[in-house]
Amino acid sequence: MQSDLDIRCISFCLYMLTFSFLCAWPARFAGAQVPVIVGYVFPQNNILGPGEVAGQKLTRIDYAFANVEAGRIVNGYAQDDLNLATLVGLKKQNPSLTVMVSVGGWLWSGIFSDLALTKESRATFIDSVAAYLDRHQLDGLDIDWEYPGLPGYETHFRAEDKQNYTLLLKELRVRFNGLEKHLHRRLYLTVAAGASSEFLAHTEMKEAQKYLDTINLMAYDYYDPKKISGDRSVLEFEQAGVPAAKIVLGVPFYGRTWGAVPATNHGLYQPGTVTTPSYAPYGLGPDELLKAGYVRYWDSVASAPYLYNAEKQIFVSYDDPQSLALKCNYVLSHKLGGVMFWDYEDDPAGVLLDALNAGLHKAVKK
């Protein structure tokens, strides 16, 4: 997620989008639920225009981000009321679309340790969530706590976060169950989860998953020397007690750039330095970089592309339709819940979103 980057990993790592996936898996999804496509929409203070979000190509929208003040959920940005109304309006074209709000994120996760600390503080937050969902006619809440029991952008955390994370989700689910009887519609509860062993060590995912519809696994920004990958993260979450059908595999709609990268192996797995900016939305265009002297290469181990400019010694890691097709195959063969991406604004032409729809065999209304 934008701003939700693992800053600890970027000092010398290059190829951050590694997925050590094999390229062929048997299709075993027949008879199971249709995989979801979850998109995080992050306009910040911008107003979403008509037709800007293709709601017919999405299963679920997570609007980012709500904040917390005095223990209560509040708008994060000036145009949230207008933007949420616009997104809810997309359900006229796609009645099965669910629109949720995501609270927290990388910058605003420092509030969670306090709000989850006691029964009373959790109740204050949950009361405010119920009112917020009702006011905006939303379909649920996504908790983006980065990270329970661990430092994130802020270093405000406690050892008790491990148990309080579970309690917060349990009490939210109980409240949502009661609200559903009143509203006569389903309310979803999801989380954005760090795709790491550390996240699992500081949470009780076997218990917490009981109260969740899906876990949006932030399977990107990997740190290669640690030998981690999307496949390893999925396996670790399953071993921790999370059913495969509840795991939604995260994919990035952005790339990462690195400078001073030696030409050895066309820059792959070589040391380098962080560029400014280092975050490269897909919408800025790999095609434009190819015209500017970059060459596209393919890492067969990671099943992902990368760009390298030998003259400038700049390396770019990213996902494209080819690599996303392989990740969709992985989701289908492993019977995962679907795919999540960060974020919608990084792919304005819809190239990557169309690849996800095609890869998951999702019917798209034209």
DRENDO-1510 file (C-alpha; in Angstrom, 1 decimal, always signed):
<recs>
REC; n; res; u; v; w
REC; 1; MET; +0.0; +0.0; +0.0 .
REC; 2; GLN; +1.2; +3.4; -0.7 .
REC; 3; SER; +2.9; +4.8; +2.4 .
REC; 4; ASP; +2.4; +1.2; +3.8 .
REC; 5; LEU; +6.0; +0.2; +2.7 .
REC; 6; ASP; +8.3; -1.8; +4.7 .
REC; 7; ILE; +10.9; +0.9; +5.1 .
REC; 8; ARG; +13.2; -1.4; +7.1 .
REC; 9; CYS; +13.8; -3.4; +3.9 .
REC; 10; ILE; +14.8; -0.8; +1.4 .
REC; 11; SER; +18.4; +0.0; +2.3 .
REC; 12; PHE; +20.0; -2.4; -0.1 .
REC; 13; CYS; +17.4; -4.9; -1.4 .
REC; 14; LEU; +16.7; -4.8; -5.1 .
REC; 15; TYR; +14.2; -7.2; -6.3 .
REC; 16; MET; +11.3; -6.8; -3.8 .
REC; 17; LEU; +8.4; -8.4; -5.7 .
REC; 18; THR; +9.7; -11.9; -5.6 .
REC; 19; PHE; +7.3; -14.8; -5.8 .
REC; 20; SER; +9.0; -18.2; -5.9 .
REC; 21; PHE; +6.2; -19.8; -7.8 .
REC; 22; LEU; +6.4; -22.5; -10.3 .
REC; 23; CYS; +4.7; -21.6; -13.5 .
REC; 24; ALA; +2.3; -24.6; -13.9 .
REC; 25; TRP; -0.3; -25.8; -11.5 .
REC; 26; PRO; -3.3; -28.1; -12.0 .
REC; 27; ALA; -6.6; -26.2; -12.0 .
REC; 28; ARG; -8.4; -27.5; -8.9 .
REC; 29; PHE; -10.9; -24.7; -8.1 .
REC; 30; ALA; -13.9; -26.3; -9.7 .
REC; 31; GLY; -16.9; -26.3; -7.5 .
REC; 32; ALA; -15.4; -23.8; -5.0 .
REC; 33; GLN; -16.4; -20.2; -4.4 .
REC; 34; VAL; -15.7; -17.7; -7.1 .
REC; 35; PRO; -12.5; -15.9; -6.2 .
REC; 36; VAL; -12.8; -12.2; -5.2 .
REC; 37; ILE; -11.1; -9.2; -6.7 .
REC; 38; VAL; -10.5; -6.6; -4.0 .
REC; 39; GLY; -9.2; -3.2; -4.8 .
REC; 40; TYR; -8.0; -0.5; -2.5 .
REC; 41; VAL; -9.1; +2.9; -3.6 .
REC; 42; PHE; -6.9; +5.7; -2.2 .
REC; 43; PRO; -7.8; +9.1; -3.7 .
REC; 44; GLN; -6.7; +11.0; -0.6 .
REC; 45; ASN; -8.0; +14.5; -0.9 .
REC; 46; ASN; -9.0; +14.1; -4.6 .
REC; 47; ILE; -12.6; +13.8; -5.6 .
REC; 48; LEU; -13.5; +10.6; -7.6 .
REC; 49; GLY; -14.9; +11.5; -10.9 .
REC; 50; PRO; -17.8; +9.7; -12.8 .
REC; 51; GLY; -16.6; +6.4; -14.2 .
REC; 52; GLU; -13.2; +6.7; -12.6 .
REC; 53; VAL; -13.6; +3.4; -10.8 .
REC; 54; ALA; -14.8; +0.4; -12.8 .
REC; 55; GLY; -17.0; -1.1; -10.1 .
REC; 56; GLN; -18.3; -3.8; -12.5 .
REC; 57; LYS; -14.8; -5.3; -12.6 .
REC; 58; LEU; -14.4; -5.5; -8.8 .
REC; 59; THR; -15.9; -7.8; -6.1 .
REC; 60; ARG; -15.0; -5.5; -3.2 .
REC; 61; ILE; -13.8; -2.0; -2.8 .
REC; 62; ASP; -11.7; -1.1; +0.3 .
REC; 63; TYR; -11.8; +2.7; +0.6 .
REC; 64; ALA; -8.5; +3.9; +2.2 .
REC; 65; PHE; -8.2; +5.3; +4.8 .
REC; 66; ALA; -10.4; +6.2; +7.7 .
REC; 67; ASN; -8.5; +7.5; +10.8 .
REC; 68; VAL; -9.2; +7.4; +14.5 .
REC; 69; GLU; -9.6; +10.3; +16.8 .
REC; 70; ALA; -10.4; +10.0; +20.5 .
REC; 71; GLY; -10.8; +6.3; +20.0 .
REC; 72; ARG; -13.5; +6.7; +17.3 .
REC; 73; ILE; -13.4; +6.2; +13.6 .
REC; 74; VAL; -13.5; +9.4; +11.6 .
REC; 75; ASN; -12.9; +10.5; +8.0 .
REC; 76; GLY; -9.3; +10.5; +7.0 .
REC; 77; TYR; -9.5; +13.0; +4.2 .
REC; 78; ALA; -11.5; +16.1; +3.2 .
REC; 79; GLN; -13.5; +14.4; +0.4 .
REC; 80; ASP; -14.3; +11.1; +2.0 .
REC; 81; ASP; -18.1; +11.8; +2.3 .
REC; 82; LEU; -18.4; +12.5; -1.4 .
REC; 83; ASN; -16.1; +9.7; -2.5 .
REC; 84; LEU; -17.8; +7.1; -0.4 .
REC; 85; ALA; -21.2; +8.1; -1.8 .
REC; 86; THR; -19.7; +7.8; -5.3 .
REC; 87; LEU; -18.4; +4.3; -4.6 .
REC; 88; VAL; -21.7; +3.1; -3.0 .
REC; 89; GLY; -23.4; +4.4; -6.1 .
REC; 90; LEU; -21.5; +2.0; -8.2 .
REC; 91; LYS; -23.7; -0.8; -6.8 .
REC; 92; LYS; -26.4; +0.4; -9.2 .
REC; 93; GLN; -24.3; -1.0; -12.1 .
REC; 94; ASN; -23.0; -4.0; -10.0 .
REC; 95; PRO; -25.4; -5.0; -7.3 .
REC; 96; SER; -23.0; -7.7; -6.0 .
REC; 97; LEU; -20.3; -5.1; -5.3 .
REC; 98; THR; -19.4; -4.6; -1.7 .
REC; 99; VAL; -18.0; -1.2; -0.5 .
REC; 100; MET; -16.0; -1.1; +2.7 .
REC; 101; VAL; -13.8; +1.3; +4.5 .
REC; 102; SER; -10.3; +0.5; +5.6 .
REC; 103; VAL; -9.1; +2.1; +8.8 .
REC; 104; GLY; -5.5; +2.7; +9.8 .
REC; 105; GLY; -2.8; +2.0; +7.2 .
REC; 106; TRP; +0.9; +2.5; +7.5 .
REC; 107; LEU; +0.7; +6.2; +8.7 .
REC; 108; TRP; -2.2; +5.8; +11.1 .
REC; 109; SER; -1.7; +2.5; +12.7 .
REC; 110; GLY; -0.2; +3.9; +15.9 .
REC; 111; ILE; -3.7; +4.4; +17.3 .
REC; 112; PHE; -4.6; +0.7; +17.3 .
REC; 113; SER; -2.7; -0.4; +20.4 .
REC; 114; ASP; -4.6; +2.1; +22.6 .
REC; 115; LEU; -8.1; +1.6; +21.1 .
REC; 116; ALA; -7.8; -2.2; +21.4 .
REC; 117; LEU; -6.3; -2.1; +25.0 .
REC; 118; THR; -9.5; -2.4; +27.1 .
REC; 119; LYS; -13.1; -3.6; +26.8 .
REC; 120; GLU; -14.2; +0.0; +27.2 .
REC; 121; SER; -11.9; +1.4; +24.5 .
REC; 122; ARG; -12.8; -1.3; +22.1 .
REC; 123; ALA; -16.5; -0.7; +22.7 .
REC; 124; THR; -16.1; +3.0; +22.0 .
REC; 125; PHE; -14.4; +2.3; +18.7 .
REC; 126; ILE; -17.0; -0.4; +17.7 .
REC; 127; ASP; -19.9; +1.9; +18.5 .
REC; 128; SER; -18.4; +4.5; +16.2 .
REC; 129; VAL; -17.8; +2.0; +13.5 .
REC; 130; ALA; -21.5; +0.9; +13.6 .
REC; 131; ALA; -22.6; +4.5; +13.3 .
REC; 132; TYR; -20.0; +5.2; +10.5 .
REC; 133; LEU; -21.1; +2.2; +8.4 .
REC; 134; ASP; -24.8; +3.2; +8.8 .
REC; 135; ARG; -24.1; +6.8; +7.9 .
REC; 136; HIS; -22.3; +5.9; +4.7 .
REC; 137; GLN; -24.3; +2.7; +3.9 .
REC; 138; LEU; -21.2; +0.6; +3.8 .
REC; 139; ASP; -20.9; -3.1; +3.7 .
REC; 140; GLY; -18.2; -3.6; +6.3 .
REC; 141; LEU; -14.8; -2.7; +7.8 .
REC; 142; ASP; -11.2; -3.5; +6.9 .
REC; 143; ILE; -8.7; -3.3; +9.8 .
REC; 144; ASP; -5.2; -2.3; +8.5 .
REC; 145; TRP; -3.2; -2.5; +11.7 .
REC; 146; GLU; +0.5; -2.3; +10.8 .
REC; 147; TYR; +1.4; -4.1; +13.0 .
REC; 148; PRO; +0.2; -5.7; +16.2 .
REC; 149; GLY; +3.0; -6.1; +18.7 .
REC; 150; LEU; +5.6; -4.7; +16.2 .
REC; 151; PRO; +6.9; -1.2; +15.2 .
REC; 152; GLY; +5.5; +0.3; +12.1 .
REC; 153; TYR; +5.6; +3.9; +11.0 .
REC; 154; GLU; +5.1; +4.7; +14.6 .
REC; 155; THR; +6.7; +2.7; +17.4 .
REC; 156; HIS; +3.6; +2.6; +19.6 .
REC; 157; PHE; +2.8; -1.0; +20.4 .
REC; 158; ARG; +2.5; -3.4; +23.3 .
REC; 159; ALA; +3.0; -7.1; +23.9 .
REC; 160; GLU; -0.7; -7.3; +24.7 .
REC; 161; ASP; -1.5; -6.4; +21.1 .
REC; 162; LYS; -1.4; -10.1; +20.3 .
REC; 163; GLN; -4.5; -10.9; +22.4 .
REC; 164; ASN; -6.2; -7.5; +22.0 .
REC; 165; TYR; -6.0; -7.8; +18.2 .
REC; 166; THR; -8.1; -11.0; +18.5 .
REC; 167; LEU; -10.5; -9.5; +21.0 .
REC; 168; LEU; -11.1; -6.4; +18.8 .
REC; 169; LEU; -12.0; -8.6; +15.8 .
REC; 170; LYS; -14.2; -10.9; +17.9 .
REC; 171; GLU; -16.1; -8.0; +19.4 .
REC; 172; LEU; -16.5; -6.4; +16.0 .
REC; 173; ARG; -17.9; -9.6; +14.6 .
REC; 174; VAL; -20.4; -10.0; +17.5 .
REC; 175; ARG; -21.6; -6.4; +16.9 .
REC; 176; PHE; -21.8; -7.0; +13.1 .
REC; 177; ASN; -23.9; -10.1; +13.7 .
REC; 178; GLY; -26.4; -8.0; +15.6 .
REC; 179; LEU; -26.4; -5.2; +13.1 .
REC; 180; GLU; -27.0; -7.7; +10.3 .
REC; 181; LYS; -30.3; -8.7; +11.9 .
REC; 182; HIS; -31.4; -5.1; +12.0 .
REC; 183; LEU; -30.1; -4.1; +8.5 .
REC; 184; HIS; -31.1; -7.4; +6.8 .
REC; 185; ARG; -27.8; -7.5; +4.9 .
REC; 186; ARG; -24.4; -8.9; +5.4 .
REC; 187; LEU; -21.6; -7.0; +7.0 .
REC; 188; TYR; -18.0; -8.0; +6.1 .
REC; 189; LEU; -15.0; -7.9; +8.4 .
REC; 190; THR; -11.5; -8.2; +6.9 .
REC; 191; VAL; -7.9; -7.3; +7.8 .
REC; 192; ALA; -4.8; -6.3; +5.8 .
REC; 193; ALA; -2.1; -8.7; +7.1 .
REC; 194; GLY; +1.6; -8.4; +7.0 .
REC; 195; ALA; +3.0; -11.3; +4.9 .
REC; 196; SER; +5.7; -12.3; +7.3 .
REC; 197; SER; +6.6; -14.8; +10.0 .
REC; 198; GLU; +6.9; -11.8; +12.4 .
REC; 199; PHE; +3.2; -10.8; +11.9 .
REC; 200; LEU; +2.1; -14.4; +12.6 .
REC; 201; ALA; +4.3; -14.6; +15.7 .
REC; 202; HIS; +2.6; -11.5; +17.2 .
REC; 203; THR; -1.0; -12.5; +16.4 .
REC; 204; GLU; -3.3; -15.4; +17.0 .
REC; 205; MET; -4.4; -16.0; +13.5 .
REC; 206; LYS; -5.9; -19.4; +14.1 .
REC; 207; GLU; -8.4; -17.8; +16.5 .
REC; 208; ALA; -8.6; -14.4; +14.8 .
REC; 209; GLN; -9.6; -15.8; +11.4 .
REC; 210; LYS; -12.8; -17.2; +12.9 .
REC; 211; TYR; -14.2; -13.7; +13.0 .
REC; 212; LEU; -13.0; -12.6; +9.5 .
REC; 213; ASP; -14.4; -13.0; +6.1 .
REC; 214; THR; -11.0; -12.7; +4.5 .
REC; 215; ILE; -7.4; -11.9; +5.3 .
REC; 216; ASN; -5.9; -9.6; +2.7 .
REC; 217; LEU; -2.3; -10.8; +2.6 .
REC; 218; MET; +0.1; -7.9; +1.7 .
REC; 219; ALA; +2.3; -10.2; -0.4 .
REC; 220; TYR; +4.6; -7.6; -1.9 .
REC; 221; ASP; +7.7; -5.5; -0.9 .
REC; 222; TYR; +9.6; -8.7; -0.1 .
REC; 223; TYR; +13.2; -8.7; +1.1 .
REC; 224; ASP; +15.0; -11.2; -1.0 .
REC; 225; PRO; +17.9; -12.1; +1.3 .
REC; 226; LYS; +15.3; -13.4; +3.8 .
REC; 227; LYS; +14.2; -16.0; +1.1 .
REC; 228; ILE; +10.6; -15.1; +1.5 .
REC; 229; SER; +7.9; -15.2; -1.2 .
REC; 230; GLY; +4.2; -15.2; -1.8 .
REC; 231; ASP; +4.1; -18.9; -1.8 .
REC; 232; ARG; +5.9; -19.1; +1.5 .
REC; 233; SER; +3.7; -16.5; +3.1 .
REC; 234; VAL; +0.5; -18.4; +2.0 .
REC; 235; LEU; +1.9; -21.6; +3.4 .
REC; 236; GLU; +2.8; -20.0; +6.7 .
REC; 237; PHE; -0.6; -18.5; +7.1 .
REC; 238; GLU; -2.2; -21.9; +6.3 .
REC; 239; GLN; +0.1; -23.6; +8.9 .
REC; 240; ALA; -0.9; -20.9; +11.4 .
REC; 241; GLY; -4.6; -22.1; +11.0 .
REC; 242; VAL; -6.0; -19.8; +8.3 .
REC; 243; PRO; -8.1; -21.7; +5.8 .
REC; 244; ALA; -6.9; -21.2; +2.2 .
REC; 245; ALA; -10.4; -19.9; +1.2 .
REC; 246; LYS; -9.9; -16.9; +3.5 .
REC; 247; ILE; -6.5; -15.9; +2.2 .
REC; 248; VAL; -6.7; -13.2; -0.5 .
REC; 249; LEU; -3.3; -12.8; -2.2 .
REC; 250; GLY; -2.1; -9.2; -2.4 .
REC; 251; VAL; -0.5; -8.0; -5.6 .
REC; 252; PRO; +1.1; -4.5; -6.3 .
REC; 253; PHE; -0.1; -2.2; -9.0 .
REC; 254; TYR; +3.2; -0.3; -8.7 .
REC; 255; GLY; +6.9; -0.9; -9.1 .
REC; 256; ARG; +10.1; -0.1; -7.1 .
REC; 257; THR; +13.2; +1.6; -8.6 .
REC; 258; TRP; +16.8; +1.4; -7.5 .
REC; 259; GLY; +19.9; +3.2; -8.6 .
REC; 260; ALA; +23.6; +2.5; -8.8 .
REC; 261; VAL; +22.9; -1.1; -9.7 .
REC; 262; PRO; +25.8; -3.1; -11.3 .
REC; 263; ALA; +25.1; -4.6; -14.7 .
REC; 264; THR; +25.9; -8.1; -13.6 .
REC; 265; ASN; +23.0; -10.4; -14.5 .
REC; 266; HIS; +21.3; -7.3; -15.9 .
REC; 267; GLY; +21.0; -6.0; -12.4 .
REC; 268; LEU; +19.1; -8.9; -10.9 .
REC; 269; TYR; +19.9; -9.5; -7.2 .
REC; 270; GLN; +22.6; -6.9; -7.2 .
REC; 271; PRO; +23.1; -4.2; -4.5 .
REC; 272; GLY; +21.9; -0.7; -5.2 .
REC; 273; THR; +20.6; +2.5; -3.6 .
REC; 274; VAL; +17.2; +3.9; -3.1 .
REC; 275; THR; +16.1; +6.4; -5.8 .
REC; 276; THR; +13.8; +9.4; -5.4 .
REC; 277; PRO; +11.0; +8.6; -6.0 .
REC; 278; SER; +11.3; +4.9; -5.4 .
REC; 279; TYR; +7.6; +4.2; -5.9 .
REC; 280; ALA; +6.6; +3.8; -9.5 .
REC; 281; PRO; +2.8; +3.5; -10.3 .
REC; 282; TYR; +2.2; +1.1; -13.2 .
REC; 283; GLY; +0.2; +3.8; -14.9 .
REC; 284; LEU; +3.4; +5.8; -15.5 .
REC; 285; GLY; +4.1; +3.1; -18.1 .
REC; 286; PRO; +6.7; +0.4; -18.6 .
REC; 287; ASP; +6.3; +1.1; -22.3 .
REC; 288; GLU; +7.6; +4.6; -21.9 .
REC; 289; LEU; +10.7; +3.3; -20.0 .
REC; 290; LEU; +11.3; +0.8; -22.8 .
REC; 291; LYS; +11.5; +3.8; -25.2 .
REC; 292; ALA; +13.9; +5.5; -22.9 .
REC; 293; GLY; +16.6; +2.8; -23.0 .
REC; 294; TYR; +15.3; +0.3; -20.5 .
REC; 295; VAL; +15.2; -3.4; -21.3 .
REC; 296; ARG; +12.6; -5.9; -20.0 .
REC; 297; TYR; +13.9; -9.1; -18.5 .
REC; 298; TRP; +12.1; -12.1; -17.0 .
REC; 299; ASP; +13.1; -13.8; -13.7 .
REC; 300; SER; +12.0; -17.4; -14.2 .
REC; 301; VAL; +12.5; -18.2; -10.5 .
REC; 302; ALA; +10.2; -15.4; -9.3 .
REC; 303; SER; +7.9; -15.5; -12.3 .
REC; 304; ALA; +8.1; -11.8; -12.6 .
REC; 305; PRO; +9.5; -9.1; -15.0 .
REC; 306; TYR; +11.9; -6.4; -14.3 .
REC; 307; LEU; +13.4; -3.5; -16.2 .
REC; 308; TYR; +17.1; -2.5; -16.3 .
REC; 309; ASN; +18.9; +0.5; -17.9 .
REC; 310; ALA; +22.6; -0.4; -18.2 .
REC; 311; GLU; +23.6; +3.1; -19.0 .
REC; 312; LYS; +21.9; +4.7; -16.0 .
REC; 313; GLN; +22.3; +1.6; -13.8 .
REC; 314; ILE; +18.6; +1.8; -12.8 .
REC; 315; PHE; +16.6; -1.3; -11.9 .
REC; 316; VAL; +12.8; -1.5; -11.8 .
REC; 317; SER; +10.8; -4.3; -10.3 .
REC; 318; TYR; +7.1; -4.6; -11.0 .
REC; 319; ASP; +4.2; -6.8; -12.0 .
REC; 320; ASP; +2.6; -6.9; -15.4 .
REC; 321; PRO; -0.2; -8.9; -17.0 .
REC; 322; GLN; +2.0; -11.9; -17.6 .
REC; 323; SER; +3.1; -12.2; -14.0 .
REC; 324; LEU; -0.4; -11.5; -12.7 .
REC; 325; ALA; -1.8; -14.3; -14.9 .
REC; 326; LEU; +0.6; -16.7; -13.1 .
REC; 327; LYS; -0.4; -15.4; -9.7 .
REC; 328; CYS; -4.1; -15.9; -10.7 .
REC; 329; ASN; -3.2; -19.5; -11.6 .
REC; 330; TYR; -1.7; -19.9; -8.2 .
REC; 331; VAL; -4.8; -18.5; -6.5 .
REC; 332; LEU; -7.0; -20.9; -8.5 .
REC; 333; SER; -4.8; -24.0; -8.0 .
REC; 334; HIS; -4.4; -23.4; -4.2 .
REC; 335; LYS; -8.1; -22.6; -3.8 .
REC; 336; LEU; -7.4; -19.2; -2.2 .
REC; 337; GLY; -10.1; -16.6; -1.6 .
REC; 338; GLY; -9.0; -14.3; -4.5 .
REC; 339; VAL; -6.7; -11.4; -5.2 .
REC; 340; MET; -6.3; -8.0; -3.6 .
REC; 341; PHE; -4.3; -5.1; -5.1 .
REC; 342; TRP; -2.9; -1.8; -3.9 .
REC; 343; ASP; -4.0; +0.5; -5.4 .
REC; 344; TYR; -6.6; +1.4; -7.9 .
REC; 345; GLU; -5.1; +4.8; -8.8 .
REC; 346; ASP; -1.9; +3.3; -10.0 .
REC; 347; ASP; -3.5; +1.6; -12.9 .
REC; 348; PRO; -5.8; +4.2; -14.5 .
REC; 349; ALA; -6.1; +2.5; -17.9 .
REC; 350; GLY; -7.2; -0.8; -16.2 .
REC; 351; VAL; -4.5; -2.9; -17.8 .
REC; 352; LEU; -3.7; -4.8; -14.6 .
REC; 353; LEU; -7.3; -5.0; -13.4 .
REC; 354; ASP; -8.3; -6.5; -16.7 .
REC; 355; ALA; -5.5; -9.1; -16.3 .
REC; 356; LEU; -6.9; -10.1; -12.9 .
REC; 357; ASN; -10.4; -10.5; -14.3 .
REC; 358; ALA; -9.1; -12.6; -17.2 .
REC; 359; GLY; -6.8; -14.7; -15.0 .
REC; 360; LEU; -9.6; -15.5; -12.5 .
REC; 361; HIS; -12.1; -16.2; -15.2 .
REC; 362; LYS; -14.4; -13.6; -13.7 .
REC; 363; ALA; -17.3; -12.4; -16.0 .
REC; 364; VAL; -16.9; -8.8; -16.7 .
REC; 365; LYS; -19.8; -6.6; -17.9 .
REC; 366; LYS; -18.8; -4.6; -20.9 .
</recs>
